[in-house]
Amino acid sequence: MTGFALTRAAAERAYADAGIAADDVDLAEVHDCFSIAEVLHAEDLGFCAKGEGGPFTEAGASAIDGTVAINPSGGLGARGHPIGATGCAQVGEAVLQLRGDAGERQVPGARVALTHTLGAFVHGAAASCAVHVLVA
C-alpha cells in the first residue's frame, strides 16, 4: 500500500469546490494513524509528488514553518486517536489556526486549512474519506 485512492479523489473534489490548489493550503490536519501515514497523505493530498513524501517531510516542508504545516496539533497520537472524534478535533484545530489562536503551535499567516480523515477499512483499502477546506 503506497497511498489511498479515496484521499486523492476527495482532495481533488475539495480543491475544486473551494477553488484552490494544494499549494494554496497553509496547514493540514491529516489522519496519521501510523507513522508512514503522514508521508503517504502528503503525496495523496498533492503537497509533494508521489514518492517524495519522505524527503518532503525530512526537509522540514511539513513543519509549522514549512511549505504546508502538517498536523501542527501533533496529530492523532497526540490526542489519543479518539475514534469518531478525530475529525471534530481536526476541525477545531483548523479553526484555532485560522483565528490565530493556536498559541505555540500557530502556523504563521494561516489563511487556508485542510482536514483529512479516513477509515472503515475493507480488504486493506479505506472505505470512507473526508477532506474539508476551511478558508479564513
Secondary structure, DSSP 4 states (H G I P E B T S, - for coil): ----HHHHHHHHHHHHHHT--GGG-SEEE---SSHHHHHHHHHHTTSS-TT-HHHHHHTTTTSTTSSSEE-TT-HHHHTT--TTTHHHHHHHHHHHHHHT--GGGPPTT--EEEEEEEE--BTTB-SEEEEEEEE-
